[in-house]
Amino acid sequence: MTTEAPAGTPVRMSAVIRRAGDYLAAHGVQSPRATAEALLMYLLGTDRAGLYSRSEGLDTRAARLFGRALCQRCHGIPVEYLTGRQQFMDLTLGVAPGVFVPRPETEGLVEAAVEAVAGRSGPVVVDVGTGTGAVALAIKHLRPDAAVWATDVSQAAVTLATSNALRHSLDVDVRLGDLLGPIPEAVRGEVDLVVSNPPYVAREAYDSLPEEVKAEPYEALVGGTRFHRRLVSESPDWLRPGGWLVVEIGDDQGPEVRSVFEAGLVEVEVLPDLAGRDRVVRGRLPGATPGATSADGS
Ligand SMILES: C[S@@+](CC[C@H](N)C(=O)[O-])C[C@H]1O[C@@H](n2cnc3c(N)ncnc32)[C@H](O)[C@@H]1O
């Protein structure tokens, strides 16, 4: 589509955004206006207020780049891969093709995890399947006294999470490997919190995912409850008595993951997201860490 203003014609940004939004909507893109705004803010290096108060239209170069980005978005490329960034809690994270894009609903996982270890000073935390580092970095940001480790089987994710940690000067040790395997032996039995947003889409549900979700790595998406089961079986070796396992789940996985948790953990809870859908399961190893309080502060 053409977004450049003819010479001498003043074009308000609101008109550019409206036309671009209509174009995206016609191609079935969700949240078309917000998408057009996000792409323009990125291309023009401005925020929303700057965008709408701008008196001139787009020059030839910006119009060409904007047109190309709109086209890529219509072909199923997630907007976050086009802008290279995503807001997660208080952090702006670098995002790149080949790595899972952090979702707002995962903020509930961080809140449930931070609440679980609220009564412990200097907690040892491991984020399994860290992707961009979103969960590990948000926890370190909220709990600067925590010793935070993060793992991922994807080298692209490890590289990106490491660069996001540097970008925010957050001291998180990111390691390549399967589940808790890359964590040093010295930490075995000392961990206060294992937290994870594992791949949990059921294999049968993959084909019906939207194109922009399928643009993310298959290994970051698909797993059903396989990873939850592995985490329940492998975490107890790493947790100290009373240590917590907190995981994100699909909204239909609550009862199944609860019963898997109840086989080895206590104080098991299924927590809903803001829309009331099951989103997080947490439970702790029996026993108590001296000086620690439980998740409800008792
Ligand atoms: C759903 S994404 C979550 C990423 C990030 N924690 C977030 O919430 O934005 C799942 C992540 O787990 C990683 N992963 C898949 N299998 C794994 C395994 N066996 N061990 C560690 N990480 C794994 C994927 O590469 C992907 O980055």
The ligand as an SDF file (V2000), in Angstrom:
LIG
                    3D

 27 29  0  0  0  0  0  0  0  0999 V2000
    6.8510  -21.0690   25.8320 C   0  0  0  0  0  0  0  0  0  0  0  0
    8.5450  -20.6250   25.6450 S   0  0  0  0  0  0  0  0  0  0  0  0
    8.7420  -19.5850   27.0830 C   0  0  0  0  0  0  0  0  0  0  0  0
    9.8660  -18.5870   26.9840 C   0  0  0  0  0  0  0  0  0  0  0  0
    9.9170  -17.5900   28.1450 C   0  0  0  0  0  0  0  0  0  0  0  0
   10.0720  -18.2600   29.4190 N   0  0  0  0  0  0  0  0  0  0  0  0
    8.6730  -16.7250   28.1680 C   0  0  0  0  0  0  0  0  0  0  0  0
    7.7880  -16.9750   29.0070 O   0  0  0  0  0  0  0  0  0  0  0  0
    8.5850  -15.7860   27.3560 O   0  0  0  0  0  0  0  0  0  0  0  0
    9.3400  -22.1500   26.0960 C   0  0  0  0  0  0  0  0  0  0  0  0
   10.8640  -22.1140   26.0390 C   0  0  0  0  0  0  0  0  0  0  0  0
   11.3430  -23.3950   26.5040 O   0  0  0  0  0  0  0  0  0  0  0  0
   12.4580  -23.7540   25.7220 C   0  0  0  0  0  0  0  0  0  0  0  0
   12.6340  -25.1990   25.8260 N   0  0  0  0  0  0  0  0  0  0  0  0
   12.0190  -26.1800   25.1020 C   0  0  0  0  0  0  0  0  0  0  0  0
   12.4320  -27.3940   25.5130 N   0  0  0  0  0  0  0  0  0  0  0  0
   13.3160  -27.1860   26.5260 C   0  0  0  0  0  0  0  0  0  0  0  0
   14.0900  -28.0600   27.3620 C   0  0  0  0  0  0  0  0  0  0  0  0
   14.0190  -29.3900   27.2280 N   0  0  0  0  0  0  0  0  0  0  0  0
   14.9090  -27.4950   28.2910 N   0  0  0  0  0  0  0  0  0  0  0  0
   14.9920  -26.1420   28.4200 C   0  0  0  0  0  0  0  0  0  0  0  0
   14.2850  -25.2790   27.6570 N   0  0  0  0  0  0  0  0  0  0  0  0
   13.4520  -25.7870   26.7230 C   0  0  0  0  0  0  0  0  0  0  0  0
   12.1440  -23.2360   24.3390 C   0  0  0  0  0  0  0  0  0  0  0  0
   13.3110  -23.1050   23.5630 O   0  0  0  0  0  0  0  0  0  0  0  0
   11.4720  -21.8930   24.6640 C   0  0  0  0  0  0  0  0  0  0  0  0
   12.4010  -20.8440   24.7110 O   0  0  0  0  0  0  0  0  0  0  0  0
  1  2  1  0
  2  3  1  0
  2 10  1  0
  3  4  1  0
  4  5  1  0
  5  6  1  0
  5  7  1  0
  7  8  2  0
  7  9  1  0
 10 11  1  0
 11 12  1  0
 11 26  1  0
 12 13  1  0
 13 14  1  0
 13 24  1  0
 14 15  1  0
 14 23  1  0
 15 16  2  0
 16 17  1  0
 17 18  1  0
 17 23  2  0
 18 19  1  0
 18 20  2  0
 20 21  1  0
 21 22  2  0
 22 23  1  0
 24 25  1  0
 24 26  1  0
 26 27  1  0
M  CHG  2   2   1   9  -1
M  END
$$$$
